[in-house]
Amino acid sequence: MDYAVLFTAFATLFVVIDPIGLAPVFVALTQGMAPKKRKAIALRACIIAFFILSLFGLLGESVLSFAGISMPAFQIAGGVLLFLTALEMLFELRGKRRSDKGDDSEEDDRDPSVFPLSIPLIAGPGAIASMILLTNEAQGRVWQFVGVFSAMFVVVLAVMVLFMMAGFMERALGKTGILVVSRVLGMLLAALAVQFILNGLTGFGIAIG
């Protein structure tokens, strides 16, 4: 196996997926949940993301092409959906909805494992595009192909480990700290969403600034 390829794949996916940066986002999205449910969400999100990235790594951009969807369109759609999540984090819309329903005493039933955790935060447009490019560079060489998937598995595993530490992070930050982190991350997610949209527009050949 070419270890340079393995290292390149790992470094690329680690930077694009950013497990360390996703950990506080997970804390904010699962605030107040029972530890058991939080761990189930973390496991489910990582498994779904792994299979999505594997699918695109194996079949490439033909998955999107089969549905008549281009990568720029996928980026724009992901950006719009992520922006809506950012708004919820910024303005505590989930909390307001629970208050309106009078369900504060009941266990929170939201499940962010599929959206926005697995898509588009873990298996986002950047990670999907990276898997397509990395597997294309393997050019049929089995060990390089295996190396790319091994690197992706390790990065997703790192995401899951950090998600599992969410309870410790929440206790360390406290309610006020979580509130501050949620607001800051809401701003960052909004900016990331806009960047996804701009990248998609650029992909369509629309000059931005």
TORMI-42895 format. One line per 8 residues: their letters; for each residue x, y, z of C-alpha. Coordinates in nm, 2 decimals, m for minus. Layout:
a> X,Y,Z | ...;
***
This chain:
mdyavlft> 0.00,0.00,0.00 | 0.12,0.35,m0.08 | 0.12,0.51,0.26 | 0.15,0.86,0.10 | m0.19,0.80,m0.06 | m0.33,0.69,0.28 | m0.20,0.99,0.46 | m0.32,1.23,0.18;
afatlfvv> m0.67,1.08,0.20 | m0.68,1.10,0.58 | m0.55,1.45,0.59 | m0.79,1.57,0.32 | m1.10,1.41,0.48 | m1.00,1.51,0.83 | m0.97,1.88,0.73 | m1.29,1.87,0.52;
idpiglap> m1.51,1.69,0.77 | m1.34,1.85,1.07 | m1.43,1.61,1.36 | m1.30,1.86,1.63 | m1.52,2.14,1.49 | m1.83,1.92,1.47 | m1.81,1.81,1.84 | m1.95,2.14,1.98;
vfvaltqg> m2.21,2.15,1.71 | m2.33,1.81,1.82 | m2.34,1.93,2.18 | m2.56,2.23,2.08 | m2.79,2.02,1.86 | m2.84,1.75,2.14 | m2.85,1.99,2.43 | m3.05,1.85,2.73;
mapkkrka> m3.09,1.50,2.58 | m3.05,1.18,2.78 | m2.70,1.03,2.75 | m2.84,0.70,2.60 | m3.03,0.89,2.33 | m2.74,1.12,2.26 | m2.51,0.82,2.20 | m2.77,0.65,1.98;
ialracii> m2.79,0.97,1.77 | m2.41,0.99,1.74 | m2.38,0.62,1.63 | m2.67,0.65,1.38 | m2.53,0.98,1.23 | m2.18,0.83,1.18 | m2.31,0.50,1.03 | m2.54,0.69,0.79;
affilslf> m2.25,0.93,0.69 | m2.02,0.63,0.64 | m2.25,0.46,0.40 | m2.32,0.78,0.21 | m1.95,0.85,0.17 | m1.89,0.49,0.07 | m2.17,0.50,m0.19 | m2.02,0.81,m0.35;
gllgesvl> m1.67,0.67,m0.32 | m1.78,0.35,m0.50 | m2.01,0.50,m0.77 | m1.88,0.85,m0.79 | m2.07,1.14,m0.93 | m2.29,0.90,m1.13 | m2.51,0.87,m0.81 | m2.61,1.23,m0.85;
sfagismp> m2.62,1.21,m1.23 | m2.86,0.92,m1.21 | m3.11,1.15,m1.03 | m3.03,1.43,m1.27 | m2.86,1.63,m1.00 | m2.53,1.82,m1.05 | m2.27,1.87,m0.77 | m2.33,2.25,m0.77;
afqiaggv> m2.70,2.19,m0.73 | m2.63,1.95,m0.44 | m2.41,2.21,m0.28 | m2.67,2.48,m0.30 | m2.94,2.25,m0.16 | m2.72,2.15,0.13 | m2.64,2.52,0.19 | m3.00,2.62,0.21;
llfltale> m3.09,2.34,0.45 | m2.79,2.41,0.67 | m2.89,2.78,0.68 | m3.23,2.69,0.82 | m3.06,2.48,1.09 | m2.84,2.78,1.17 | m3.14,3.00,1.21 | m3.29,2.76,1.46;
mlfelrgk> m2.97,2.76,1.66 | m2.95,3.14,1.65 | m3.30,3.21,1.76 | m3.38,2.90,1.96 | m3.68,2.81,1.74 | m3.68,2.45,1.87 | m3.72,2.57,2.23 | m4.00,2.81,2.13;
rrsdkgdd> m4.19,2.53,1.95 | m4.17,2.31,2.26 | m4.29,2.59,2.48 | m4.58,2.66,2.25 | m4.68,2.29,2.26 | m4.64,2.28,2.64 | m4.42,1.97,2.61 | m4.13,2.09,2.81;
seeddrdp> m4.18,1.82,3.07 | m4.17,1.55,2.80 | m3.85,1.40,2.66 | m3.72,1.59,2.35 | m3.82,1.39,2.04 | m3.60,1.57,1.79 | m3.35,1.35,1.60 | m3.07,1.54,1.42;
svfplsip> m2.89,1.22,1.32 | m2.98,1.22,0.96 | m3.01,1.60,0.91 | m2.81,1.80,0.98 | m2.55,1.57,1.14 | m2.49,1.30,0.88 | m2.60,1.53,0.59 | m2.46,1.79,0.53;
liagpgai> m2.22,1.82,0.83 | m2.03,1.49,0.82 | m2.11,1.37,0.46 | m2.14,1.72,0.31 | m2.07,1.84,m0.04 | m1.70,1.88,0.04 | m1.66,1.53,0.19 | m1.85,1.37,m0.10;
asmilltn> m1.65,1.56,m0.36 | m1.33,1.46,m0.18 | m1.43,1.09,m0.18 | m1.51,1.11,m0.55 | m1.18,1.27,m0.63 | m0.97,1.04,m0.41 | m1.12,0.72,m0.54 | m1.09,0.85,m0.90;
eaqgrvwq> m0.72,0.90,m0.84 | m0.68,0.54,m0.73 | m0.75,0.45,m1.10 | m0.85,0.09,m1.02 | m0.55,0.01,m0.79 | m0.72,m0.20,m0.52 | m0.48,m0.11,m0.23 | m0.51,0.27,m0.30;
fvgvfsam> m0.89,0.22,m0.31 | m0.88,0.04,0.02 | m0.66,0.31,0.17 | m0.90,0.58,0.08 | m1.19,0.39,0.25 | m0.98,0.31,0.55 | m0.89,0.68,0.59 | m1.25,0.77,0.56;
fvvvlavm> m1.35,0.51,0.82 | m1.09,0.64,1.07 | m1.21,1.00,1.03 | m1.58,0.91,1.08 | m1.47,0.70,1.38 | m1.30,1.01,1.52 | m1.62,1.20,1.48 | m1.81,0.94,1.67;
vlfmmagf> m1.56,0.93,1.95 | m1.58,1.31,1.99 | m1.96,1.29,1.98 | m1.96,1.03,2.26 | m1.77,1.29,2.47 | m2.06,1.54,2.43 | m2.18,1.48,2.79 | m1.85,1.58,2.93;
meralgkt> m1.83,1.89,2.71 | m2.18,1.99,2.81 | m2.10,1.96,3.19 | m1.78,2.15,3.14 | m1.95,2.44,2.95 | m2.26,2.46,3.17 | m2.60,2.61,3.05 | m2.46,2.95,2.99;
gilvvsrv> m2.16,2.82,2.80 | m2.38,2.60,2.58 | m2.60,2.90,2.51 | m2.30,3.10,2.40 | m2.15,2.82,2.19 | m2.49,2.75,2.03 | m2.52,3.12,1.92 | m2.16,3.13,1.79;
lgmllaal> m2.19,2.80,1.61 | m2.52,2.92,1.46 | m2.33,3.21,1.31 | m2.05,2.99,1.18 | m2.30,2.74,1.03 | m2.49,3.02,0.86 | m2.16,3.14,0.71 | m2.07,2.78,0.60;
avqfilng> m2.42,2.75,0.45 | m2.36,3.06,0.25 | m2.02,2.93,0.14 | m2.19,2.61,0.01 | m2.43,2.82,m0.19 | m2.16,3.04,m0.33 | m1.95,2.73,m0.43 | m2.25,2.59,m0.60;
ltgfgiai> m2.32,2.91,m0.79 | m1.95,2.92,m0.89 | m1.98,2.56,m1.01 | m2.26,2.68,m1.24 | m2.03,2.94,m1.39 | m2.17,3.23,m1.21 | m1.90,3.47,m1.11 | m1.91,3.58,m0.74;
g> m1.73,3.89,m0.64;
***
